[in-house]
Amino acid sequence: ALEVPDFKNALKQFQNLVEKMVNQKTKERLGLYIEDDDKIDYDKFYTTTQTLFGPEIKDHNVKAFFRKISNNLDARTEWCEIFGCFIGENDAMSSQMKGEDMVFLVSEKQQITHAVIKRQDVIKGIVKVPHLDFIITSSQKGVLTIFNNQLPFYFHQDSAWITGCDFLPQLECVVAVTERTVIVWDYKSKGSQNNCFIIKPMENGLLCVCTVTMPDHLAEDNILMGDDKGYVHLLTVTSDHFGLKQSKGKKESKLWVLNSKSFNIVKRKLHDNCVVKVKYISDLNCFGSCSSDSIHSLVLDDIKRLEDNLPVKEFSVPRGVNAFTYCGKAKVIVTGG
């Protein structure tokens, strides 16, 4: 990947390349002679672009960009189009998109269907687990699914709508939240046997969840949750909470209900409105939460300060923050409102 100064220089050179190409096409239409050394054909344009930006660019995106300029010298172009990102409506792409609301175009895409989630439903969370090479999805109507290189397997509960999910690395379980409960699904007991643990009641409606990964806590997982009253919850779970609940004898699905009072839960009111996203940023060793609240829009601080009830760093953003993430390479927090 290019460093930021090199990338800015590459953008400048690419802009010069496009300007030269437009000037060349203009002269060609006027019937003016162009030296062969100065002439920019597609092969030269592609080779120069790939040299500037590396192998990230795809042939079909560069070809579409080149064709767009060749057909209309006054067309609005953006450099990011060579990476497959298109800004605004593009007549050339409208037939290809077929009404889909797409941002990034990829060379291949695959639609995965599963009998349980064919009905009217909404995916509320997608989490990739790289070291196990599978993807977890949670649907609004209560379906937790793991997609791997084999057939997908799932757990389904109808009691409440799921609002988010994540993976617990120490317990090797899937965690999900609903309006008033926390679900811990032992996905390893797949097949005819599904062990699922319901932790309830939770005081407020839970809207989002993430896992706090701390290397020194090898025997436990910490779960961060946000609710509809502006509270952030930190729930600690260990194998002892679930180890004695394994089903014995006949192999069939088991649903265990556990009282939330038997768990260590830290609860702090950090926002004046709904907490729409929580995230643990391991590179910074801190947690983050955001809300549409304009005063307490974004909170970023050490998880210890949350546990010890100490003041936390907060940022005010007009109209609040709906999403945020951290870029370790650029060392910046990016927010969307």
C-alpha positions as CSV (number, residue, x, y, z in Angstrom):
1,A,0.0,0.0,0.0
2,L,1.1,3.5,-0.7
3,E,2.0,5.9,2.0
4,V,0.0,9.1,2.2
5,P,2.6,11.5,0.6
6,D,3.2,9.0,-2.2
7,F,-0.5,8.5,-2.7
8,K,-1.0,12.3,-3.1
9,N,1.8,12.4,-5.6
10,A,0.3,9.5,-7.5
11,L,-3.1,11.3,-7.6
12,K,-1.3,14.4,-9.0
13,Q,0.4,12.4,-11.7
14,F,-2.9,10.6,-12.5
15,Q,-4.6,13.9,-12.9
16,N,-1.9,15.1,-15.3
17,L,-2.3,11.8,-17.2
18,V,-6.1,12.4,-17.6
19,E,-5.5,16.0,-18.7
20,K,-3.0,14.9,-21.3
21,M,-5.5,12.3,-22.6
22,V,-8.3,14.8,-22.8
23,N,-6.1,17.3,-24.7
24,Q,-5.0,14.5,-27.0
25,K,-8.6,13.5,-27.7
26,T,-9.5,17.1,-28.3
27,K,-6.7,17.5,-30.9
28,E,-7.7,14.2,-32.6
29,R,-11.3,15.5,-33.1
30,L,-9.9,18.7,-34.5
31,G,-7.8,16.7,-37.0
32,L,-4.4,17.8,-35.5
33,Y,-1.3,15.6,-35.7
34,I,0.0,13.9,-32.6
35,E,3.5,12.5,-32.2
36,D,3.6,8.8,-31.5
37,D,5.7,9.2,-28.4
38,D,3.1,11.6,-26.9
39,K,0.1,9.5,-27.9
40,I,-1.8,7.9,-25.1
41,D,-3.7,4.7,-26.1
42,Y,-5.4,2.3,-23.7
43,D,-2.3,0.1,-23.1
44,K,-0.2,3.1,-22.1
45,F,-3.0,4.6,-20.0
46,Y,-3.5,1.2,-18.2
47,T,0.3,0.6,-17.6
48,T,0.8,4.1,-16.2
49,T,-2.2,3.9,-13.9
50,Q,-1.1,0.5,-12.6
51,T,2.4,1.8,-12.0
52,L,1.0,4.7,-10.0
53,F,-1.5,2.8,-7.9
54,G,-0.3,-0.8,-7.9
55,P,-2.3,-4.1,-8.3
56,E,-5.3,-2.9,-6.4
57,I,-6.9,-1.5,-9.6
58,K,-8.9,-3.9,-11.8
59,D,-8.8,-4.1,-15.6
60,H,-12.5,-3.5,-16.1
61,N,-12.5,-0.4,-13.9
62,V,-9.6,1.2,-15.8
63,K,-11.2,0.2,-19.1
64,A,-14.6,1.8,-18.0
65,F,-12.8,5.0,-17.0
66,F,-10.9,5.1,-20.3
67,R,-14.0,4.5,-22.3
68,K,-15.9,7.1,-20.4
69,I,-13.4,9.9,-21.2
70,S,-13.1,8.7,-24.8
71,N,-16.8,8.9,-25.4
72,N,-17.4,12.2,-23.6
73,L,-14.5,14.6,-23.0
74,D,-16.7,16.8,-20.8
75,A,-17.8,13.9,-18.5
76,R,-17.3,14.4,-14.8
77,T,-14.6,12.0,-13.6
78,E,-13.3,11.1,-10.1
79,W,-10.0,9.3,-9.5
80,C,-11.7,6.8,-7.2
81,E,-13.5,5.3,-10.2
82,I,-10.4,3.4,-11.2
83,F,-10.9,1.5,-7.8
84,G,-14.5,0.7,-8.6
85,C,-16.0,3.5,-6.5
86,F,-18.5,5.6,-8.4
87,I,-19.8,9.0,-7.1
88,G,-23.3,10.0,-8.1
89,E,-25.3,8.6,-11.0
90,N,-23.5,7.3,-14.0
91,D,-25.4,6.7,-17.2
92,A,-22.8,4.2,-18.4
93,M,-23.2,2.1,-15.3
94,S,-27.0,2.4,-14.9
95,S,-27.8,-0.6,-17.1
96,Q,-25.2,-2.7,-15.2
97,M,-26.4,-1.8,-11.8
98,K,-30.0,-2.7,-12.6
99,G,-31.5,-0.6,-9.8
100,E,-29.2,-1.9,-7.1
101,D,-27.9,0.6,-4.6
102,M,-24.2,-0.2,-5.0
103,V,-21.1,1.7,-4.0
104,F,-18.2,-0.6,-4.6
105,L,-18.3,-2.8,-7.7
106,V,-16.5,-6.1,-7.6
107,S,-15.5,-8.4,-10.4
108,E,-17.4,-11.3,-8.8
109,K,-20.2,-11.5,-6.3
110,Q,-22.1,-14.4,-4.9
111,Q,-25.5,-14.5,-3.4
112,I,-25.8,-16.9,-0.5
113,T,-29.3,-18.1,0.4
114,H,-30.4,-20.2,3.4
115,A,-33.8,-21.8,3.9
116,V,-34.3,-20.2,7.3
117,I,-33.7,-16.6,6.2
118,K,-35.7,-16.6,3.0
119,R,-38.7,-15.1,4.6
120,Q,-39.1,-11.4,5.1
121,D,-36.3,-10.5,7.4
122,V,-33.4,-8.0,7.9
123,I,-29.7,-8.7,8.5
124,K,-28.7,-6.6,11.6
125,G,-25.1,-7.7,11.9
126,I,-22.3,-9.3,9.9
127,V,-19.0,-10.3,11.6
128,K,-16.0,-11.9,10.0
129,V,-13.9,-14.3,12.2
130,P,-10.6,-14.5,10.2
131,H,-8.8,-17.1,12.3
132,L,-11.7,-19.5,12.0
133,D,-12.5,-18.6,8.4
134,F,-16.2,-18.0,8.8
135,I,-18.8,-15.2,8.8
136,I,-21.5,-14.7,11.4
137,T,-24.8,-13.0,10.5
138,S,-27.7,-12.0,12.8
139,S,-31.2,-11.3,11.5
140,Q,-33.7,-9.1,13.0
141,K,-36.2,-11.9,13.5
142,G,-33.9,-14.1,15.6
143,V,-31.7,-16.1,13.2
144,L,-28.0,-16.5,14.0
145,T,-26.1,-18.1,11.1
146,I,-22.5,-19.1,10.6
147,F,-21.3,-19.4,7.0
148,N,-18.1,-21.4,6.4
149,N,-16.7,-23.5,3.6
150,Q,-19.3,-26.1,4.3
151,L,-23.1,-25.8,4.7
152,P,-24.3,-22.9,6.9
153,F,-25.6,-23.8,10.3
154,Y,-27.8,-21.7,12.6
155,F,-29.6,-21.1,15.8
156,H,-33.1,-19.6,15.7
157,Q,-35.1,-18.0,18.5
158,D,-38.4,-16.2,18.1
159,S,-38.7,-14.5,21.5
160,A,-37.3,-11.1,20.5
161,W,-35.6,-9.3,17.6
162,I,-31.8,-9.4,17.5
163,T,-30.1,-6.0,17.2
164,G,-26.4,-7.1,16.9
165,C,-23.8,-9.9,17.2
166,D,-20.1,-10.6,17.6
167,F,-17.7,-13.5,18.4
168,L,-16.3,-14.3,21.8
169,P,-12.7,-15.5,21.2
170,Q,-12.0,-17.0,24.6
171,L,-15.2,-19.0,25.0
172,E,-15.5,-19.6,21.2
173,C,-19.1,-18.7,21.2
174,V,-21.4,-16.3,19.3
175,V,-22.9,-13.4,21.3
176,A,-26.0,-11.5,20.2
177,V,-28.3,-8.9,21.9
178,T,-32.0,-8.3,21.7
179,E,-34.1,-5.7,23.3
180,R,-33.9,-7.2,26.8
181,T,-31.6,-10.2,26.6
182,V,-28.0,-11.3,25.8
183,I,-27.7,-14.5,23.8
184,V,-24.6,-16.7,24.0
185,W,-24.7,-19.5,21.4
186,D,-22.3,-22.4,21.6
187,Y,-22.0,-22.9,17.8
188,K,-19.7,-25.9,18.3
189,S,-22.7,-28.0,19.4
190,K,-24.1,-27.9,15.9
191,G,-26.2,-30.5,14.2
192,S,-29.0,-32.0,16.2
193,Q,-27.8,-30.3,19.4
194,N,-27.7,-26.5,19.9
195,N,-26.7,-25.1,23.3
196,C,-27.8,-21.5,23.7
197,F,-27.8,-19.4,26.9
198,I,-30.1,-16.5,27.5
199,I,-29.0,-13.9,30.0
200,K,-31.9,-11.7,31.2
201,P,-33.3,-9.4,32.2
202,M,-31.5,-6.3,31.0
203,E,-32.9,-3.0,32.2
204,N,-33.0,-1.2,28.9
205,G,-33.3,-2.0,25.2
206,L,-29.9,-3.2,23.9
207,L,-29.1,-1.8,20.4
208,C,-25.4,-2.8,19.7
209,V,-22.7,-5.1,20.9
210,C,-19.0,-5.8,20.5
211,T,-16.3,-8.0,22.1
212,V,-13.5,-6.4,24.1
213,T,-10.3,-8.3,23.3
214,M,-7.8,-8.0,26.1
215,P,-4.8,-10.5,25.9
216,D,-4.2,-10.6,29.6
217,H,-7.8,-11.9,30.2
218,L,-7.3,-15.4,28.9
219,A,-10.1,-17.1,30.8
220,E,-12.9,-14.6,30.2
221,D,-14.6,-12.5,27.6
222,N,-15.8,-8.9,28.0
223,I,-18.9,-7.8,26.1
224,L,-19.6,-4.1,25.4
225,M,-23.2,-3.1,24.8
226,G,-25.1,0.1,24.2
227,D,-28.8,0.7,24.9
228,D,-31.7,3.0,24.1
229,K,-31.2,5.2,27.2
230,G,-27.6,6.3,26.5
231,Y,-26.0,3.6,28.8
232,V,-22.9,1.6,27.9
233,H,-22.7,-1.9,29.6
234,L,-19.6,-4.0,30.2
235,L,-20.5,-7.6,30.8
236,T,-17.9,-10.1,31.9
237,V,-18.5,-13.8,31.1
238,T,-16.3,-16.9,31.9
239,S,-16.5,-20.6,31.1
240,D,-17.7,-21.2,34.7
241,H,-21.0,-19.4,33.8
242,F,-21.8,-22.0,31.1
243,G,-19.6,-25.0,31.8
244,L,-22.1,-26.8,34.0
245,K,-24.9,-26.3,31.6
246,Q,-23.9,-28.8,29.0
247,S,-26.7,-31.1,27.9
248,K,-26.3,-34.8,28.7
249,G,-27.8,-37.9,27.4
250,K,-30.2,-37.4,24.5
251,K,-28.8,-35.1,21.9
252,E,-31.3,-32.3,21.4
253,S,-31.3,-28.5,21.5
254,K,-31.0,-26.9,24.9
255,L,-32.0,-23.3,25.8
256,W,-30.7,-22.2,29.2
257,V,-32.0,-19.1,30.9
258,L,-29.5,-17.4,33.3
259,N,-30.2,-14.5,35.7
260,S,-28.3,-11.3,34.7
261,K,-27.7,-10.6,38.5
262,S,-25.3,-13.5,38.6
263,F,-23.0,-11.7,36.2
264,N,-20.5,-8.8,36.7
265,I,-22.1,-5.9,34.7
266,V,-20.7,-2.4,34.7
267,K,-23.2,0.2,33.6
268,R,-22.4,3.9,32.8
269,K,-24.6,6.6,31.2
270,L,-22.4,8.2,28.6
271,H,-24.9,9.7,26.2
272,D,-28.2,11.6,26.3
273,N,-29.7,9.5,23.4
274,C,-29.6,6.0,22.0
275,V,-26.1,4.4,21.7
276,V,-26.0,3.3,18.1
277,K,-22.6,1.8,18.0
278,V,-19.9,0.4,20.3
279,K,-16.4,-0.7,19.3
280,Y,-13.2,-1.8,21.0
281,I,-10.1,-0.5,19.3
282,S,-7.3,-2.8,20.2
283,D,-4.6,-0.7,18.6
284,L,-5.4,2.2,21.0
285,N,-6.4,-0.1,23.9
286,C,-9.6,1.9,24.2
287,F,-13.4,1.5,23.7
288,G,-15.6,3.8,21.8
289,S,-19.4,4.5,21.7
290,C,-21.4,7.0,19.7
291,S,-24.9,8.5,19.7
292,S,-27.1,11.0,17.8
293,D,-26.7,13.2,20.9
294,S,-25.0,16.4,19.7
295,I,-23.3,17.1,23.1
296,H,-22.0,13.6,24.0
297,S,-21.6,12.4,20.4
298,L,-18.5,10.2,20.7
299,V,-16.8,8.7,23.7
300,L,-13.2,7.3,23.4
301,D,-11.2,6.2,26.4
302,D,-9.6,3.3,28.3
303,I,-11.9,0.5,29.3
304,K,-10.5,0.8,32.8
305,R,-12.0,4.2,33.2
306,L,-15.3,2.8,32.3
307,E,-15.0,0.1,34.9
308,D,-13.7,2.4,37.6
309,N,-16.5,5.0,37.0
310,L,-13.9,7.7,36.1
311,P,-14.5,10.7,33.7
312,V,-14.1,9.7,30.0
313,K,-13.0,11.6,27.0
314,E,-15.9,12.8,24.9
315,F,-16.4,14.7,21.7
316,S,-19.3,16.9,20.5
317,V,-20.4,16.7,16.9
318,P,-23.4,18.6,15.6
319,R,-26.3,16.2,15.0
320,G,-24.3,13.4,16.6
321,V,-22.4,10.4,15.3
322,N,-24.0,7.3,13.7
323,A,-20.8,5.4,13.0
324,F,-17.1,5.5,13.5
325,T,-13.9,3.5,12.9
326,Y,-10.2,3.7,13.4
327,C,-7.5,3.6,10.7
328,G,-4.2,2.4,12.2
329,K,-2.1,3.4,9.2
330,A,-3.3,7.0,9.1
331,K,-3.8,7.1,12.9
332,V,-7.2,8.8,12.6
333,I,-10.7,8.3,13.9
334,V,-13.3,8.6,11.1
335,T,-16.9,9.4,12.0
336,G,-20.2,9.4,10.0
337,G,-23.1,11.5,11.1
